[in-house]
Amino acid sequence: KGEHRVGMVGRSSGVSCMKWMHPQCFALNMRIEYAPTGRARCNADRDGALIGKGEPRLLMRMMKTSCGGEVVAKAQQIYKPANAAALLTRYLSVEGVSVTA
């Protein structure tokens, strides 16, 4: 109680619901990678062009650990780096948030 949380819409039993995580834990789950396919769209521009295979993309993820101990995605949003810049600047300005461990 009284702590900041990051919320992201996820799925549970086929129903959309809000998932919550501490800001610092969320920051450590962000990742930049090259798109393995050309099928994803940027969450900031849902009507825009697909993110092409091999293009850089930012993944904002909320993670959980399964009963078997493996880490699986709980919720994920994909952004083109240019579209995520303003969002990241605002998020990283929250006190106590850093992308370094």
PyRosetta script that sets phi, psi and omega in degrees:
from pyrosetta import init, pose_from_sequence

init()
pose = pose_from_sequence("KGEHRVGMVGRSSGVSCMKWMHPQCFALNMRIEYAPTGRARCNADRDGALIGKGEPRLLMRMMKTSCGGEVVAKAQQIYKPANAAALLTRYLSVEGVSVTA")
pose.set_psi(1, 144.4)
pose.set_omega(1, 178.4)
pose.set_phi(2, 77.8)
pose.set_psi(2, 4.0)
pose.set_omega(2, -179.8)
pose.set_phi(3, -103.2)
pose.set_psi(3, 152.1)
pose.set_omega(3, 174.2)
pose.set_phi(4, -68.7)
pose.set_psi(4, 148.8)
pose.set_omega(4, 174.8)
pose.set_phi(5, -137.2)
pose.set_psi(5, 152.2)
pose.set_omega(5, 172.6)
pose.set_phi(6, -103.7)
pose.set_psi(6, 130.6)
pose.set_omega(6, 179.3)
pose.set_phi(7, -112.0)
pose.set_psi(7, 141.4)
pose.set_omega(7, 178.4)
pose.set_phi(8, -145.0)
pose.set_psi(8, 138.8)
pose.set_omega(8, 178.0)
pose.set_phi(9, -72.5)
pose.set_psi(9, 130.7)
pose.set_omega(9, 178.1)
pose.set_phi(10, -134.4)
pose.set_psi(10, -170.7)
pose.set_omega(10, -180.0)
pose.set_phi(11, -122.5)
pose.set_psi(11, 142.9)
pose.set_omega(11, 175.4)
pose.set_phi(12, -146.1)
pose.set_psi(12, 118.5)
pose.set_omega(12, -178.1)
pose.set_phi(13, 54.4)
pose.set_psi(13, 37.6)
pose.set_omega(13, 177.1)
pose.set_phi(14, 79.1)
pose.set_psi(14, 9.5)
pose.set_omega(14, -178.2)
pose.set_phi(15, -119.8)
pose.set_psi(15, 137.4)
pose.set_omega(15, 176.0)
pose.set_phi(16, -71.5)
pose.set_psi(16, 135.4)
pose.set_omega(16, 178.2)
pose.set_phi(17, -150.9)
pose.set_psi(17, 162.3)
pose.set_omega(17, -179.7)
pose.set_phi(18, -87.5)
pose.set_psi(18, 129.5)
pose.set_omega(18, 176.1)
pose.set_phi(19, -106.5)
pose.set_psi(19, 144.9)
pose.set_omega(19, -175.2)
pose.set_phi(20, -126.2)
pose.set_psi(20, 147.4)
pose.set_omega(20, 179.2)
pose.set_phi(21, -152.5)
pose.set_psi(21, 151.5)
pose.set_omega(21, 173.3)
pose.set_phi(22, -60.9)
pose.set_psi(22, 142.6)
pose.set_omega(22, -178.7)
pose.set_phi(23, -55.5)
pose.set_psi(23, -42.8)
pose.set_omega(23, -178.4)
pose.set_phi(24, -67.3)
pose.set_psi(24, -39.7)
pose.set_omega(24, 177.5)
pose.set_phi(25, -63.7)
pose.set_psi(25, -40.2)
pose.set_omega(25, 178.0)
pose.set_phi(26, -62.6)
pose.set_psi(26, -43.4)
pose.set_omega(26, -179.4)
pose.set_phi(27, -59.9)
pose.set_psi(27, -38.9)
pose.set_omega(27, -178.7)
pose.set_phi(28, -71.9)
pose.set_psi(28, -14.8)
pose.set_omega(28, 177.9)
pose.set_phi(29, -95.2)
pose.set_psi(29, -2.7)
pose.set_omega(29, 175.9)
pose.set_phi(30, -72.3)
pose.set_psi(30, 148.7)
pose.set_omega(30, -175.4)
pose.set_phi(31, -151.0)
pose.set_psi(31, 142.8)
pose.set_omega(31, 172.9)
pose.set_phi(32, -111.9)
pose.set_psi(32, 132.2)
pose.set_omega(32, 179.6)
pose.set_phi(33, -147.6)
pose.set_psi(33, 171.6)
pose.set_omega(33, 174.2)
pose.set_phi(34, -91.4)
pose.set_psi(34, 134.9)
pose.set_omega(34, -177.5)
pose.set_phi(35, -60.2)
pose.set_psi(35, 124.7)
pose.set_omega(35, -179.5)
pose.set_phi(36, -76.1)
pose.set_psi(36, -21.3)
pose.set_omega(36, 178.0)
pose.set_phi(37, -134.5)
pose.set_psi(37, -179.1)
pose.set_omega(37, 177.1)
pose.set_phi(38, -113.0)
pose.set_psi(38, 33.5)
pose.set_omega(38, -173.3)
pose.set_phi(39, -105.8)
pose.set_psi(39, -13.8)
pose.set_omega(39, -174.6)
pose.set_phi(40, -85.2)
pose.set_psi(40, 150.5)
pose.set_omega(40, 174.1)
pose.set_phi(41, -114.8)
pose.set_psi(41, 152.7)
pose.set_omega(41, 177.2)
pose.set_phi(42, -71.8)
pose.set_psi(42, 133.3)
pose.set_omega(42, 179.0)
pose.set_phi(43, -65.0)
pose.set_psi(43, -23.6)
pose.set_omega(43, 179.8)
pose.set_phi(44, -81.9)
pose.set_psi(44, -15.7)
pose.set_omega(44, -176.8)
pose.set_phi(45, -142.5)
pose.set_psi(45, 70.7)
pose.set_omega(45, -173.9)
pose.set_phi(46, -62.4)
pose.set_psi(46, -24.6)
pose.set_omega(46, 179.7)
pose.set_phi(47, -94.9)
pose.set_psi(47, -1.4)
pose.set_omega(47, -177.6)
pose.set_phi(48, -79.1)
pose.set_psi(48, -174.7)
pose.set_omega(48, -179.3)
pose.set_phi(49, -68.0)
pose.set_psi(49, 155.7)
pose.set_omega(49, 175.4)
pose.set_phi(50, -65.9)
pose.set_psi(50, 154.6)
pose.set_omega(50, 173.2)
pose.set_phi(51, -80.4)
pose.set_psi(51, 115.3)
pose.set_omega(51, -174.3)
pose.set_phi(52, -66.9)
pose.set_psi(52, 153.1)
pose.set_omega(52, 176.9)
pose.set_phi(53, -57.3)
pose.set_psi(53, 130.5)
pose.set_omega(53, 179.4)
pose.set_phi(54, 88.1)
pose.set_psi(54, -7.8)
pose.set_omega(54, 177.8)
pose.set_phi(55, -78.7)
pose.set_psi(55, 147.0)
pose.set_omega(55, 176.7)
pose.set_phi(56, -68.5)
pose.set_psi(56, 147.6)
pose.set_omega(56, 177.0)
pose.set_phi(57, -147.5)
pose.set_psi(57, 152.8)
pose.set_omega(57, 178.5)
pose.set_phi(58, -104.8)
pose.set_psi(58, 128.2)
pose.set_omega(58, 176.1)
pose.set_phi(59, -107.4)
pose.set_psi(59, 123.2)
pose.set_omega(59, 172.0)
pose.set_phi(60, -103.5)
pose.set_psi(60, 116.5)
pose.set_omega(60, -172.0)
pose.set_phi(61, -126.7)
pose.set_psi(61, 148.0)
pose.set_omega(61, 168.0)
pose.set_phi(62, -112.7)
pose.set_psi(62, 123.6)
pose.set_omega(62, -173.0)
pose.set_phi(63, -108.5)
pose.set_psi(63, 158.0)
pose.set_omega(63, 171.6)
pose.set_phi(64, -143.1)
pose.set_psi(64, 164.6)
pose.set_omega(64, 177.9)
pose.set_phi(65, -107.8)
pose.set_psi(65, 131.1)
pose.set_omega(65, -179.7)
pose.set_phi(66, -76.0)
pose.set_psi(66, 171.5)
pose.set_omega(66, 178.8)
pose.set_phi(67, -59.1)
pose.set_psi(67, -30.4)
pose.set_omega(67, 179.9)
pose.set_phi(68, -82.1)
pose.set_psi(68, 0.6)
pose.set_omega(68, 177.6)
pose.set_phi(69, 90.3)
pose.set_psi(69, -0.9)
pose.set_omega(69, 179.5)
pose.set_phi(70, -87.5)
pose.set_psi(70, 145.9)
pose.set_omega(70, -179.3)
pose.set_phi(71, -86.3)
pose.set_psi(71, 127.8)
pose.set_omega(71, 179.5)
pose.set_phi(72, -129.4)
pose.set_psi(72, 150.1)
pose.set_omega(72, 179.7)
pose.set_phi(73, -70.3)
pose.set_psi(73, 136.8)
pose.set_omega(73, 177.9)
pose.set_phi(74, -99.4)
pose.set_psi(74, -41.1)
pose.set_omega(74, 177.2)
pose.set_phi(75, -155.2)
pose.set_psi(75, 149.2)
pose.set_omega(75, -176.6)
pose.set_phi(76, -150.8)
pose.set_psi(76, 140.7)
pose.set_omega(76, 172.3)
pose.set_phi(77, -127.2)
pose.set_psi(77, 141.5)
pose.set_omega(77, -175.7)
pose.set_phi(78, -115.6)
pose.set_psi(78, 134.7)
pose.set_omega(78, -179.2)
pose.set_phi(79, -134.4)
pose.set_psi(79, 147.8)
pose.set_omega(79, 165.1)
pose.set_phi(80, -73.1)
pose.set_psi(80, 137.9)
pose.set_omega(80, -176.9)
pose.set_phi(81, -52.5)
pose.set_psi(81, -41.0)
pose.set_omega(81, -179.3)
pose.set_phi(82, -63.7)
pose.set_psi(82, -35.5)
pose.set_omega(82, -179.5)
pose.set_phi(83, -76.7)
pose.set_psi(83, -21.4)
pose.set_omega(83, -177.7)
pose.set_phi(84, -92.8)
pose.set_psi(84, -7.6)
pose.set_omega(84, -173.3)
pose.set_phi(85, -57.2)
pose.set_psi(85, -49.8)
pose.set_omega(85, -178.9)
pose.set_phi(86, -65.2)
pose.set_psi(86, -40.7)
pose.set_omega(86, 179.0)
pose.set_phi(87, -63.0)
pose.set_psi(87, -44.5)
pose.set_omega(87, 179.6)
pose.set_phi(88, -66.0)
pose.set_psi(88, -40.4)
pose.set_omega(88, 178.8)
pose.set_phi(89, -59.5)
pose.set_psi(89, -45.3)
pose.set_omega(89, 179.4)
pose.set_phi(90, -65.1)
pose.set_psi(90, -44.9)
pose.set_omega(90, -178.5)
pose.set_phi(91, -64.2)
pose.set_psi(91, -44.8)
pose.set_omega(91, -177.7)
pose.set_phi(92, -71.9)
pose.set_psi(92, -10.2)
pose.set_omega(92, 176.7)
pose.set_phi(93, -81.9)
pose.set_psi(93, -7.7)
pose.set_omega(93, 178.3)
pose.set_phi(94, -68.7)
pose.set_psi(94, 133.8)
pose.set_omega(94, -178.1)
pose.set_phi(95, -58.3)
pose.set_psi(95, 130.7)
pose.set_omega(95, 176.4)
pose.set_phi(96, 89.8)
pose.set_psi(96, 0.5)
pose.set_omega(96, -178.9)
pose.set_phi(97, -99.5)
pose.set_psi(97, 130.1)
pose.set_omega(97, 178.7)
pose.set_phi(98, -145.8)
pose.set_psi(98, 149.4)
pose.set_omega(98, 177.9)
pose.set_phi(99, -94.9)
pose.set_psi(99, 9.5)
pose.set_omega(99, 174.3)
pose.set_phi(100, -108.0)
pose.set_psi(100, 143.6)
pose.set_omega(100, -177.0)
pose.set_phi(101, -72.1)
pose.dump_pdb("model.pdb")
